[in-house]
Amino acid sequence: MVQAVLEAAGLTGKEPVTIKSGPARLRAALSTQLDIVTVTPNALEALGVTDAPADAQVLDVLALTGPVDAQTLASALRPLQGRLYSISSSPKAHPGEVHLTVGEVHYDLHARACKGVASTFLGKRLSEGGMVGVYVQKSAHFHPPTDDDTPLIMIGPGTGIAPFRAFLEEREARGAKGKNWLFFGDQHAAKDYLYKDQLEGWEASGLLDKLSLAWSRDGAEKVYVQTLLEDAKDEVFDWLRHGAAIYICGAASRMAVDVEKALLRIIAHGTGGDEATAKAYLDDMASNHRYQRDVY
């Protein structure tokens, strides 16, 4: 992709440029320091483009500009941003280790095959024993409750399972007595059932009181985690009445929105109230840190 950017800009990559971290050769800067995908307002202004498509990437903009000066290109691009991944392991279960659950991102845009920068780096290009820069961003409240008797309802389809694997490992290591209910799913059970052996082992041991699985492409009807929530609405609300905390992890744009709508309907049904009553109930849970979301 770096080579494609250089060719679109009419550059060799050997040109000296100055970036935020100091002087560099252009190819090295594009390879390790600069975001060569995202188009910002600054990039459009610097490159003199006013009519780029809303979903344009850097290559699409360069197709409109033709040759570009090396420093102009370097200055137009924002620094490469860090990627945030939920930690999917407990330090009590894996001392000295941090586990991640990574789904490689692949998609097509404007007849061009595209891929996630970090996900495919971790999945394809980083060799075993290789080095990568990391940092920890703490979450104020998205962690297992300090009260080990608190029941947990965890909703995390796809790679949203990550923090809940960590939660369950932590609760197992602490001997927590609180009940645990996990809602998990994806498209196909045969290839998308992450941590299958571990989850079913926890179900067999009793650490997981309930394991609700939704496979959206395995049957005639699409089944999602929010479908299973509403199917079990009476039991879900009974858990809430007994002090359960709800945690959601996954895609913000659809899943988390649909799950919250389902929860509001469940609460309205359970309380016999209207939407406003349900919203106030969920807001109260959130203010008491019993409703937490880690969405992206």
ZIDALIN-V827702 format. One line per field, one symbol per residue. phi: phi as a letter, one per 40 degrees, with the letter a starting at -180 (. if undefined). psi: psi as a letter, one per 40 degrees, with the letter a starting at -180 (. if undefined). A space follows every 50 residues. Layout:
phi = ???
psi = ???
This chain:
phi = .dcccccccgbcgcccbbbdchcacdcccccbbbccbcbbdccccccgbb bcdcccbdcccccccgdbcdccccccccccccbcbccbaccccbdgbbbb bbbccbabafgbcbaccccccccbbccdgcbacbabbcbcbcaddccccc cbbbbacgcccdccccdcccccccgccccbbbbaiacbccbbccfdcccc cccccgcccabbbbbcbcbcbcbbccccdccbdccdccccccgcbbbbbi cccbdccccccccccccccccgbbccccccccccdcccgcbbbbba
psi = ddddddddefideehhihadeaiiiddddddedihfdhhiddddddefhe fiideiiddddddddaiiidddddddiiihiihhhhhfihdddgheihii hhhhhhihhffhhiihdddddddddhiheiiihiihhihdegiiidheeh ihhhhgibeedddddddddddddefheiihhhhiiadhddeeghfddddd ddddeedhdhhhhhheeeadihhidddddddfdddddddddfeiihhhha hddcddddddddddddddddeeaadddddddddddddefehihgi.
